[in-house]
Amino acid sequence: SITVGNTTVYFGTTEEPDPDGLTWHVGEDVTQYSSLLKSPHPFSGGIVNYVSSADNGVYDQTATLTFYSAGAHDPAPAEPDDVVGVGSADVNASGNSTTFTIPSLPRNTVRAELEIYIKGNGCDEQWFASVPNDVYDKNTSWFCPNGPYREVDASIDGTRAGAVQYFPYIYSGGIVPTLWRPVPAIGTFNLAPEVLDVTPLAGDLNQSGSHTVTLTVPGVNDTWNLMANLLLFTDKHASVVTGGLSKNTVAPAATESVKTSQPTSTTADATTTARRQSVLSGWVRTPAGKVTTTVTSSSAFSSAEQVTLDGLNEDLQQTDTGSEVTRTTGAGQNWTSAHRWSYPLSMTDQVGSYTDDNNYALSGTVQMGRDLTDTTAGPGIAPASSWSKDQLSSAGEQDRSGGTLTVADGHSTETWTGTYEGRVLQHQLASDHGLVTEDKSRFLR
């Protein structure tokens, strides 16, 4: 993790150690945090290293910050005027909620976003592979309970602000370690924050005094790391902007359905669906006039799992889609922005034989994707659109006999396609037997 002041500007996980050593690089656009870099702040960051007799790698780390000059042909983007680090905390099964207190905020905010960095650990590392409780009760030695659906709910000053679904990150040792040698799963080294548009609550944020942000993870099994930032856009022509909330249909929980069956005495099937739809609308009165912002959010999650009750085999297919559409009107403004996402995932996990941690045969496959689209349009403004489609397929196997690794192999392909500097770029990767066999980029148009 990297923090500037109290603000998290990067959060991720690491590669597992290797006797021959490993090198990797993560690049992160931190333009949205530009306001932090205009005055001195303490800096902290790096990898908190875990060391044991087996995991004995020591990290050598370098961090570099690169600035780009704006000009007539490359104007600086409109970024938040203030970035407020809300804080960081862990939640777990004994306490699945945390509340941060912010001593004060600018009182002239007209637009606000809440960034939430999220990471599940332990029994919730692969939370999407957890099974419903009635399946878990049939064999508790391998499975994790509470089903495959997770969300993080957010409230500001006690008012429900929305919920975010979490991308199914898989860490570099996840499911079968050889799945990720040398190509990691999507986003493994850079756990991008989920973002909520909380502009309808700007009137509340502009109230004097302290404010609170509460984050909750329903159904948590194990420790979850949570960090949050508020990104604030202010009106430079007013020291105080008033406003209010006019509509809030954010439900306290998703509408969830779970169906399980037991086709045979040794297998179980489970289907889990979850849906959310909400409208959050509010207004602020600026020197230019009254501005109303309405945020309409929807999400749909579905997971189908087939497992053997001995816990040695699991097959799952998951879809998770959603959108957040913001409409802003009044005081000369009339524009709409939309963020849409899709997180498809299919996984198999098979233990052909298992005696103990030194004698086993393990194999698995993963097909996962992350599709993102962002658009902005309205009368009198230049339309903007960006999109990306990241698809990865990987297979791996790992066997151990008498404590000796006897099989360690895998292969993968990944294709990223998306907008880049006004064009469409495609980057293709492939690996086999632990080596990169393809790495090429090309512009499609």
C-alpha positions in Angstrom: 0.0 0.0 0.0 1.0 3.6 -0.5 -0.5 6.5 1.4 0.0 10.3 1.1 -1.0 11.9 4.3 -4.0 9.8 5.4 -5.1 9.0 1.8 -4.6 5.6 0.2 -3.3 6.2 -3.4 -2.4 2.5 -4.1 -3.3 -0.9 -2.7 -2.4 -4.3 -4.0 -1.0 -7.8 -3.3 2.3 -9.4 -4.2 3.8 -12.3 -6.0 4.8 -15.3 -4.0 8.6 -15.8 -3.5 10.7 -17.8 -5.8 14.3 -19.2 -5.1 15.5 -17.6 -8.4 14.0 -14.2 -7.5 11.1 -12.3 -9.2 10.7 -8.8 -10.6 7.4 -7.0 -11.4 6.2 -3.5 -11.9 2.8 -1.8 -11.2 1.8 1.5 -12.7 -1.1 3.5 -11.3 -2.6 6.8 -12.5 -2.8 9.0 -9.4 -4.0 12.1 -11.2 -7.2 12.2 -9.2 -5.0 12.8 -6.1 -3.3 15.8 -7.6 -4.5 18.2 -4.9 -2.5 16.2 -2.3 0.7 16.9 -4.2 0.4 20.7 -4.0 1.4 20.8 -0.3 3.7 18.7 1.9 2.3 15.5 3.3 3.9 12.5 5.0 4.5 9.5 2.7 4.3 5.9 3.7 4.3 2.8 1.7 5.7 -0.6 0.7 5.3 -4.3 1.2 4.7 -5.6 4.6 6.8 -8.8 4.2 5.8 -12.2 5.6 8.8 -14.4 6.3 9.0 -18.0 7.4 11.4 -20.9 7.0 9.8 -21.7 3.7 8.8 -18.1 2.6 12.1 -16.4 3.0 12.1 -13.8 0.2 13.2 -10.2 0.9 11.7 -7.4 -1.3 13.8 -4.6 -2.8 11.3 -1.8 -3.6 11.4 1.4 -5.7 8.6 3.9 -6.0 8.7 6.7 -8.6 6.2 9.5 -9.1 6.1 11.0 -12.6 4.5 14.4 -13.4 3.2 15.5 -16.8 3.0 19.1 -18.0 -0.3 20.5 -19.3 -0.5 22.6 -22.3 -2.8 24.1 -24.9 -3.1 20.8 -26.7 -3.0 18.7 -23.6 -5.1 20.5 -20.9 -5.1 19.2 -17.4 -8.2 17.1 -16.6 -10.8 18.3 -14.1 -9.8 16.6 -10.9 -11.0 16.9 -7.3 -10.2 20.1 -5.5 -9.9 18.3 -2.2 -9.0 14.7 -1.4 -9.8 13.5 2.1 -8.4 10.3 3.4 -11.3 8.8 5.4 -9.1 6.1 7.0 -8.4 2.3 7.1 -9.7 -0.5 9.3 -10.3 -4.2 9.3 -13.6 -5.9 9.8 -14.3 -9.6 10.5 -17.0 -12.1 11.5 -17.2 -10.7 15.1 -17.6 -7.1 13.8 -18.5 -6.7 10.1 -18.8 -2.9 10.3 -16.4 0.1 10.9 -17.1 3.8 11.3 -14.6 6.5 10.4 -14.9 10.0 11.8 -13.7 13.0 9.8 -13.1 16.1 11.9 -14.2 18.6 9.2 -14.7 19.0 5.5 -14.9 21.9 3.0 -18.3 23.5 3.2 -18.6 24.4 -0.5 -18.7 20.9 -2.1 -20.9 20.5 -5.2 -19.8 17.0 -6.3 -18.4 14.1 -4.2 -17.2 10.6 -4.8 -16.4 7.9 -2.2 -13.5 5.5 -3.1 -13.5 2.2 -1.3 -10.4 -0.1 -1.4 -11.3 -3.7 -0.4 -9.4 -6.9 0.3 -10.7 -10.2 1.6 -8.3 -12.5 3.5 -8.2 -16.1 4.9 -11.5 -17.8 4.3 -12.6 -14.9 2.3 -9.6 -14.7 -0.1 -11.7 -16.6 -2.6 -15.1 -15.5 -1.2 -16.7 -16.2 -4.5 -16.1 -19.9 -3.9 -17.9 -20.0 -0.5 -20.9 -22.2 -0.4 -24.4 -21.6 1.2 -24.6 -22.6 4.8 -26.7 -25.7 4.3 -24.0 -27.1 1.9 -21.3 -25.9 4.3 -22.9 -27.8 7.2 -22.5 -31.1 5.3 -18.7 -30.7 5.2 -16.9 -27.9 7.1 -13.4 -29.2 6.6 -12.8 -27.6 3.2 -15.6 -25.1 2.4 -16.1 -21.6 3.6 -19.7 -20.6 4.6 -22.1 -17.7 3.9 -22.4 -18.2 0.2 -20.6 -16.6 -2.7 -22.1 -13.1 -2.7 -20.4 -10.1 -1.1 -20.9 -6.4 -1.1 -19.6 -3.4 0.8 -22.4 -1.1 2.1 -21.6 2.6 2.7 -23.3 5.2 4.9 -22.5 8.9 5.4 -23.6 10.5 8.6 -26.0 7.6 9.1 -27.6 7.9 5.7 -27.3 5.0 3.3 -25.1 6.1 0.4 -25.0 2.9 -1.7 -23.3 -0.4 -2.0 -20.4 -1.7 -4.2 -19.9 -5.1 -5.6 -16.3 -6.4 -5.4 -14.3 -7.6 -8.3 -13.3 -11.3 -7.8 -9.5 -10.8 -7.4 -7.5 -14.0 -7.2 -4.1 -13.7 -5.5 -0.9 -15.2 -6.8 -1.3 -18.4 -4.6 -5.0 -18.6 -5.2 -6.8 -21.9 -6.1 -3.7 -23.5 -7.8 -0.4 -21.4 -7.6 0.7 -22.6 -11.1 -2.3 -20.9 -12.6 -0.4 -17.7 -12.2 3.1 -18.5 -13.3 4.1 -16.2 -14.8 0.8 -14.3 -15.8 -1.2 -13.3 -12.7 -5.0 -13.0 -12.6 -6.6 -9.8 -13.6 -5.8 -7.0 -11.2 -3.9 -9.1 -8.7 -1.2 -6.6 -8.1 -3.4 -3.5 -8.2 -6.7 -3.8 -6.2 -8.5 -0.8 -7.8 -11.0 1.0 -5.5 -14.7 0.7 -6.1 -16.3 4.2 -6.4 -19.7 5.5 -5.3 -21.0 8.8 -6.6 -22.3 10.5 -3.4 -23.0 13.9 -4.8 -26.6 13.9 -3.7 -25.3 13.9 -0.2 -23.2 17.1 -0.8 -25.7 19.2 1.2 -25.0 17.0 4.2 -21.3 17.0 3.7 -21.3 20.8 3.7 -22.7 21.0 7.2 -20.2 22.2 9.8 -18.7 19.9 12.3 -17.5 16.3 12.0 -18.8 13.6 9.7 -18.8 9.8 9.7 -18.4 7.2 7.0 -19.5 3.7 7.9 -18.5 0.6 5.8 -20.2 -2.8 6.3 -19.4 -6.2 4.8 -22.5 -8.5 5.2 -21.8 -12.2 5.4 -18.1 -11.8 6.2 -16.2 -14.9 7.2 -12.7 -13.6 7.8 -10.7 -10.4 8.0 -11.4 -7.8 5.3 -9.2 -4.7 4.9 -11.1 -1.6 4.1 -9.8 1.9 3.2 -11.8 4.9 1.9 -11.2 8.4 0.4 -13.6 11.2 -0.3 -13.0 13.1 -3.6 -14.5 16.5 -3.4 -15.2 19.1 -6.1 -15.9 22.6 -4.7 -17.4 25.9 -5.9 -14.7 28.5 -5.8 -17.2 31.3 -5.8 -18.8 30.4 -2.5 -17.4 29.6 0.9 -20.6 27.7 2.0 -23.0 25.8 -0.3 -26.3 24.7 1.1 -28.3 21.7 -0.1 -30.4 18.7 0.8 -31.4 15.1 0.0 -34.6 14.8 -2.0 -34.8 11.0 -2.6 -33.1 7.9 -1.2 -34.2 4.4 -2.1 -30.9 2.6 -1.2 -32.1 -0.6 0.6 -30.3 -1.8 3.7 -29.5 -5.1 1.9 -29.6 -6.7 -1.5 -32.5 -8.9 -2.5 -30.9 -12.3 -2.4 -32.1 -15.8 -3.3 -30.4 -19.1 -2.5 -31.5 -22.5 -3.9 -29.6 -25.7 -3.1 -30.1 -29.4 -4.1 -28.3 -32.7 -3.6 -28.4 -34.6 -6.9 -26.5 -37.6 -5.3 -25.3 -38.6 -1.9 -21.9 -37.2 -2.6 -22.7 -33.9 -4.5 -24.5 -30.7 -4.0 -25.6 -27.9 -6.3 -26.3 -24.3 -5.3 -27.6 -21.2 -7.1 -27.3 -17.8 -5.6 -28.7 -14.6 -7.0 -28.6 -11.0 -5.6 -30.0 -7.8 -7.0 -29.9 -4.1 -6.1 -31.7 -1.1 -7.6 -31.6 2.4 -6.0 -32.0 6.1 -6.6 -30.2 8.7 -4.7 -31.1 12.3 -5.5 -30.1 15.6 -4.0 -29.5 19.3 -4.7 -27.1 22.2 -3.9 -27.7 25.9 -4.3 -24.7 27.5 -5.8 -24.1 31.2 -6.8 -25.1 30.1 -10.3 -28.3 28.6 -9.2 -29.8 25.3 -8.0 -28.1 22.1 -9.2 -29.8 18.7 -8.9 -28.0 15.4 -9.1 -29.6 12.0 -9.4 -27.7 8.8 -9.2 -29.4 5.6 -10.4 -27.6 2.4 -9.6 -28.4 -1.3 -10.4 -26.6 -4.6 -10.0 -27.3 -8.2 -10.7 -25.3 -11.1 -9.4 -25.7 -14.8 -10.2 -23.6 -17.8 -9.1 -24.1 -21.5 -9.9 -21.9 -23.9 -7.9 -21.5 -27.7 -8.2 -19.4 -29.4 -5.4 -18.6 -32.8 -4.0 -19.4 -33.0 -0.3 -15.9 -34.2 0.5 -14.8 -30.7 -0.5 -12.3 -31.9 -3.1 -14.1 -30.7 -6.3 -15.8 -27.4 -7.1 -17.2 -26.0 -10.3 -18.7 -22.5 -10.4 -20.0 -20.0 -13.0 -20.6 -16.5 -11.9 -21.9 -13.3 -13.5 -21.9 -9.9 -11.9 -23.0 -6.8 -13.8 -24.1 -3.3 -12.9 -24.3 0.4 -13.7 -24.2 3.8 -12.0 -25.8 6.6 -14.0 -25.5 10.2 -12.8 -27.8 12.9 -14.2 -27.0 16.6 -13.4 -29.3 19.4 -14.2 -29.8 23.1 -13.3 -27.8 26.3 -13.3 -26.8 25.8 -17.0 -25.9 22.1 -16.5 -27.6 19.2 -18.3 -25.3 16.2 -18.6 -25.3 12.5 -17.9 -22.4 10.2 -17.0 -22.5 6.5 -16.8 -20.2 3.8 -15.4 -21.0 0.2 -16.4 -19.2 -3.0 -15.4 -19.3 -6.8 -15.9 -17.2 -9.3 -13.9 -17.7 -12.8 -15.4 -16.0 -15.7 -13.7 -15.8 -19.5 -14.2 -13.6 -21.8 -12.1 -12.9 -25.4 -11.5 -10.9 -26.7 -8.5 -10.1 -30.4 -8.3 -8.1 -32.4 -5.8 -7.5 -35.7 -7.5 -6.1 -37.2 -4.3 -5.2 -35.8 -0.9 -3.4 -37.4 2.0 -1.9 -34.3 3.7 -0.1 -31.1 2.7 2.9 -33.1 1.5 1.0 -35.6 -0.5 -1.7 -34.4 -2.9 -2.7 -33.8 -6.6 -4.3 -30.5 -7.4 -5.6 -29.0 -10.6 -7.7 -26.0 -11.6 -8.9 -23.7 -14.4 -10.1 -20.1 -14.4 -11.8 -18.0 -17.0 -12.4 -14.4 -15.8 -13.1 -11.0 -17.3 -13.4 -7.4 -16.4 -15.4 -5.2 -18.8 -15.7 -1.5 -18.0 -17.4 1.4 -19.9 -17.5 5.1 -18.9 -19.4 7.7 -20.9 -20.3 11.4 -20.5 -22.8 13.3 -22.7 -25.0 16.3 -22.7 -25.9 19.5 -24.7 -23.0 21.8 -25.1 -20.3 19.5 -23.8 -18.0 17.3 -25.7 -19.0 13.6 -25.4 -16.5 11.4 -23.8 -16.2 7.6 -23.8 -13.7 5.0 -22.6 -14.0 1.3 -22.4 -11.9 -1.8 -21.8 -12.4 -5.6 -22.0 -9.9 -7.8 -20.2 -10.3 -11.6 -20.6 -8.1 -14.3 -19.1 -8.1 -18.1 -19.3 -5.7 -20.1 -17.2 -5.1 -23.8 -16.3 -2.6 -25.2 -13.8 -1.7 -28.4 -11.9 0.5 -29.0 -8.9 1.3 -32.4 -7.3 3.4 -33.2 -4.3 4.6 -36.6 -3.0 6.5 -37.2 0.2 7.0 -33.4 0.4 8.6 -33.2 -3.0 7.0 -31.3 -5.8 6.5 -33.8 -8.6 4.2 -31.8 -11.0 4.1 -28.0 -11.4 2.8 -26.8 -14.8 0.3 -24.4 -16.4 -0.7 -22.3 -19.3 -2.7 -19.1 -19.9 -3.9 -16.6 -22.4 -5.0 -13.0 -21.8 -6.3 -10.3 -24.1 -6.9 -6.7 -23.1 -8.7 -4.5 -25.6 -9.7 -0.9 -24.9 -9.5 2.8 -25.7 -6.0 4.3 -25.3 -5.1 7.9 -26.3 -8.1 8.1 -28.6 -7.5 4.8 -30.3 -8.3 1.2 -29.7 -5.4 -0.9 -28.4 -5.1 -4.6 -28.0 -2.5 -6.4 -25.8 -2.2 -10.1 -26.0 -0.3 -12.4 -23.6 0.2 -16.1 -23.5 2.3 -18.5 -21.3 3.1 -22.2 -21.2 5.3 -24.2 -18.8 6.1 -21.2 -16.8 7.4 -19.0 -19.7 5.8 -16.2 -21.6 5.2 -17.4 -25.1 3.5 -14.3 -26.5 3.5 -10.6 -25.6 2.3 -8.2 -28.3 0.3 -5.0 -28.7 -1.3 -3.4 -31.7 -3.8 -0.7 -32.5 -7.0 -2.0 -34.0 -8.0 1.5 -35.2 
